Every structure is written in C-alpha cells, then in structure tokens.
C-alpha cells in the first residue's frame, strides 16, 4: 500500500463514486466500507 491512510466507513464511504474520488483525488491507500449490496437499500433514519 503506497499510503497507509484509510478512509473509514461512514458518510464519505456511502457511494462508489465518493469512495473512488477520495482514493484517487485524496490519496487514501484504502477504503473501509459498510455492507455492500448490488441493489440499493433504504438505510436507517438519522437520530
């Protein structure tokens, strides 16, 4: 891994395009994701 900095799962990891942007433009070495599904699923509402 060129850069040991990892994007933690959360708001910035909510879409594939955002993960790609953070890794390519931000230089993160890896991205930790939450569960992944092929089809979109409705998440939990915010508190």
N, C-alpha and C positions, 0 to 999 in steps of 0.2 A: 504494500500500500504506500503510495507516494506521500500521502498526507494522513497522519493518524487522527485527524479531526473527523468526528462523525456527527451527522445530523440526527438528533434524537427524534423518536416518533412523536407526533403532535401536529400542530397547525400546519407547519411547513411541509409535513410529510403526508398531507391529505390527498394529493393528486399526483399522478405520474409526471405531469408536466412541471409541477413545482419541484419535485424531487430532482428531476433532470436539471432544471435551472440552477438549483442550489449546488449540485455536484459540479456542473460544467462551469458556471459563472462564479460561484462562491469558493470553489476549490475543495469542497469536502471530500474526504477519502472514501466515505461510505455513508449509507443512509439506513437507519433502523426504521422499519415500518411496523404498523399495526397489522392486523389480519388483512389479507388481500382476497378479493373475490373478483370473478370475471364480470358479473353483473352488479350494477350499483345497488347499494342497500341503504336504507334510511338509518341514520345513526341516532344516538341519544340526544335529547334536547339539552341545552346548556342550563346549568343551575340558576 
